[in-house]
């Protein structure tokens, strides 16, 4: 018994006519009839009741038909096993983003929206840490890009400034300076100024501290934490002052705590916020390189 015999048998069983089955199989009737006779001899049973001008399946032929069809279907499916397996769609790219929660959110929003534009569907897992912590994660190659306070002196990182912010001074509503439209650093001389832990960003905080000292603000009290609620409590219960940036979460918490923010007019006392990424990362292409190219059009002048 072979597959060709089964194919001949199924064709005749479906056509119930040797001539039409031969045409369907592109053979002549004689070899078709001979092969089916050989199959019947091997099985020891007749498959067809051959009458004049009519062919019908015998009861055994009807029983044999479905298993024969099944064997043919399985045989015809064998070549498909060698076909290449369908390729799974590529996984969406993942860009690990970091951001400091101590800065305004508009820069982070810009960065995330840029990635969503250049690479829709990209995974953007977000890590929130003070700038110093983000820079450590960048050095360990655990982040691809981070929104941090600038400047950054690490030669292994590239930086792009995207926004610049001025400071305001937080104080109690009854403070003698609370009614002023704006202040200068000289107005703060002799007052106690609360500063967050320099661990937030040592380079930026050291520069801020030195600038205040040069302006006559020498009573600087560095807190061991960055808890804005505790800073607000310190200011509310003393005559101490604190620096804040209007529009940030930090600034909103101070205002909601009942403090007053008075703008500080000092063009040299400002901070910049931007993004950093590993040196050479752009050369690899992909969403990171595309996003950086877009962000360059939004960058501030050096």
C-alpha positions in Angstrom: 0.0 0.0 0.0 1.3 3.5 -0.9 0.1 7.0 -0.8 -0.6 7.1 -4.5 -3.1 4.2 -4.1 -4.8 6.0 -1.3 -5.0 9.2 -3.4 -6.5 7.2 -6.3 -9.0 5.5 -4.0 -10.2 8.8 -2.4 -10.6 10.5 -5.9 -12.8 7.6 -7.2 -14.7 7.5 -3.9 -15.5 11.3 -4.2 -16.3 11.3 -7.9 -18.0 7.8 -8.0 -16.7 7.6 -11.5 -13.3 6.2 -12.7 -13.2 8.5 -15.8 -13.8 11.8 -13.8 -11.3 10.6 -11.1 -8.7 10.0 -13.8 -9.2 13.5 -15.3 -8.9 15.0 -11.8 -5.7 13.1 -11.2 -4.3 13.8 -14.7 -3.9 10.0 -15.4 -5.6 7.6 -17.7 -8.3 5.3 -16.4 -6.3 2.1 -17.0 -3.5 2.6 -14.4 -6.0 4.2 -12.0 -8.2 1.1 -12.1 -5.2 -1.2 -11.9 -3.7 0.5 -8.8 -7.1 0.3 -7.0 -7.4 -3.4 -7.8 -3.9 -3.9 -6.3 -5.0 -2.1 -3.2 -8.2 -4.3 -2.9 -6.1 -7.5 -3.3 -3.7 -6.3 -0.5 -6.6 -5.5 1.8 -8.5 -8.6 0.8 -11.7 -6.6 0.6 -13.4 -4.8 -2.3 -13.7 -1.1 -2.0 -16.1 -0.4 -4.8 -19.2 -2.1 -6.2 -18.6 -1.8 -9.9 -21.8 -2.0 -11.9 -22.6 -1.1 -15.5 -22.3 2.7 -15.8 -22.2 3.1 -12.0 -19.7 2.9 -9.2 -20.6 2.8 -5.5 -18.6 2.3 -2.3 -19.0 -1.0 -0.6 -19.7 -0.9 3.2 -16.0 -1.6 3.7 -15.1 1.2 1.2 -17.2 3.7 3.2 -15.4 2.6 6.4 -12.0 2.9 4.7 -12.7 6.4 3.2 -12.3 8.6 6.3 -9.0 7.0 7.5 -7.6 7.2 4.0 -8.5 10.9 3.8 -6.9 11.5 7.2 -3.6 9.8 6.1 -3.5 11.9 2.9 -4.1 15.1 4.9 -1.3 14.3 7.3 1.0 13.3 4.4 0.3 16.5 2.5 0.9 18.5 5.7 4.5 17.2 6.1 6.2 19.8 3.9 4.8 22.5 6.0 7.0 21.3 8.9 10.0 22.5 7.0 8.6 26.0 6.5 10.4 28.7 8.6 8.6 29.4 11.9 6.7 32.7 11.9 8.8 35.4 13.4 7.4 37.0 16.5 7.0 40.7 16.2 10.0 42.6 17.6 9.6 43.7 21.2 9.1 47.4 21.6 12.3 49.3 22.5 12.9 50.2 26.1 14.5 53.5 27.2 15.3 53.8 30.9 14.6 57.3 32.0 15.5 59.0 35.2 14.4 62.4 36.6 14.8 64.5 39.7 11.6 65.1 41.6 13.0 68.4 42.9 12.7 70.2 39.6 9.8 71.4 37.5 8.0 68.7 35.6 7.9 70.5 32.3 11.3 69.3 31.2 10.5 65.6 32.1 7.2 66.0 30.2 9.1 67.3 27.2 11.5 64.4 27.3 8.8 61.7 27.6 6.7 63.3 24.9 9.7 63.4 22.6 10.3 59.7 23.0 6.6 58.9 22.5 6.8 60.9 19.3 9.9 59.4 17.8 9.2 55.8 19.0 5.5 55.2 19.7 5.0 52.3 22.0 8.5 52.4 23.5 8.8 51.3 27.1 9.8 54.3 29.3 10.4 53.0 32.8 10.9 56.0 35.1 13.3 56.3 38.1 12.8 59.3 40.4 16.0 60.2 42.4 17.8 63.4 43.3 20.3 64.4 40.7 23.3 62.9 42.5 21.6 59.5 42.7 20.6 59.7 39.0 24.2 60.4 38.0 25.4 57.4 40.0 22.9 55.2 38.1 24.0 56.7 34.8 27.6 55.8 35.7 26.5 52.2 36.5 24.7 52.1 33.1 21.4 51.5 34.8 19.8 54.5 33.0 19.8 55.6 29.4 19.0 59.2 29.9 18.2 61.4 32.9 16.7 64.8 33.7 19.1 66.4 36.2 20.3 69.7 37.5 23.2 71.1 35.5 26.2 71.4 35.2 27.6 67.9 35.2 31.3 67.4 35.1 31.5 63.7 34.4 33.5 63.3 31.2 31.6 60.1 30.4 28.3 61.9 30.1 26.9 64.3 27.5 24.6 67.1 28.6 21.9 69.3 27.1 20.4 72.2 28.9 16.6 72.5 28.3 15.3 75.0 30.8 16.5 77.7 33.2 14.8 78.7 36.4 15.2 81.6 38.9 14.8 81.2 42.6 12.4 82.7 45.1 12.8 83.1 48.9 10.3 81.3 51.2 9.4 83.0 54.4 6.6 83.4 57.0 3.8 85.8 55.9 4.7 88.2 58.7 8.4 88.4 57.8 9.6 92.0 57.1 10.6 90.9 53.6 7.3 89.3 52.8 5.8 92.5 51.3 8.6 93.1 48.9 8.0 92.6 45.1 11.4 91.1 44.7 14.7 90.6 46.7 18.4 90.6 46.0 21.0 88.4 47.7 22.1 91.5 49.7 18.6 91.7 51.2 19.2 88.3 52.8 22.5 89.2 54.5 22.4 88.4 58.2 19.4 86.1 57.9 19.6 82.3 58.4 19.2 80.4 55.2 18.1 76.8 55.1 19.7 74.7 52.4 18.8 71.1 51.5 21.5 68.4 51.8 24.4 68.9 49.4 23.9 65.2 48.5 21.1 66.3 46.2 23.7 67.5 43.7 27.1 68.4 45.2 28.3 70.5 42.3 25.2 72.6 42.1 24.7 73.0 45.9 28.4 73.9 46.4 28.1 76.6 43.8 24.9 77.9 45.4 26.4 78.0 48.8 29.5 79.9 47.6 27.3 82.5 45.7 25.2 83.2 48.8 28.3 83.6 50.9 29.9 86.1 48.5 26.6 88.0 48.7 26.8 88.3 52.5 24.5 85.4 53.4 26.8 83.6 55.8 24.3 82.0 58.2 23.8 78.9 56.1 22.3 75.8 57.7 22.5 72.7 55.7 19.9 70.2 56.5 20.6 66.4 56.6 17.6 65.8 54.3 15.6 67.1 51.4 12.1 66.8 53.0 10.3 69.9 51.8 7.6 69.4 54.5 10.2 69.5 57.2 11.8 72.6 55.6 8.4 74.3 55.5 8.0 73.5 59.3 11.4 74.9 60.0 10.6 78.2 58.2 7.2 78.4 59.8 8.5 78.1 63.3 11.5 80.4 63.0 12.7 83.4 61.1 14.8 81.2 58.8 14.5 81.5 55.0 14.6 78.9 52.3 15.1 78.9 48.6 12.5 77.5 46.3 11.6 77.5 42.6 8.1 78.7 41.8 6.1 76.2 39.8 7.8 73.1 41.2 6.4 70.6 43.6 8.7 72.0 46.2 7.4 75.5 45.7 3.8 74.4 45.8 4.3 72.5 49.0 5.9 75.6 50.6 3.0 77.8 49.5 0.4 75.3 50.6 2.1 75.3 54.0 1.2 78.9 54.4 4.6 80.4 53.4 5.2 83.3 51.1 7.5 83.1 48.0 9.2 86.4 47.0 11.2 86.3 43.7 14.9 86.6 44.0 16.4 89.1 41.4 19.9 87.8 40.8 20.8 86.9 37.2 23.8 84.9 38.5 21.8 82.8 40.9 19.8 80.4 38.7 19.8 76.8 37.9 19.6 74.9 34.7 17.8 71.7 34.1 18.5 69.3 31.2 19.3 65.8 30.2 22.4 63.7 30.3 23.2 60.5 28.5 26.3 58.3 28.1 29.0 59.5 25.8 28.8 57.7 22.4 25.2 56.4 23.0 24.0 58.4 20.0 26.2 56.4 17.7 24.0 53.3 18.3 20.9 55.0 16.7 17.5 54.0 17.9 15.0 56.0 20.0 17.7 57.5 22.2 19.6 59.0 19.3 16.4 60.2 17.6 15.0 61.8 20.8 18.3 63.6 21.5 18.3 65.0 17.9 14.8 66.4 18.5 15.7 67.8 21.9 18.7 69.7 20.5 16.3 72.0 18.7 14.8 72.9 22.1 18.2 73.3 23.9 19.3 76.5 25.5 22.4 78.3 24.4 25.6 77.2 26.3 
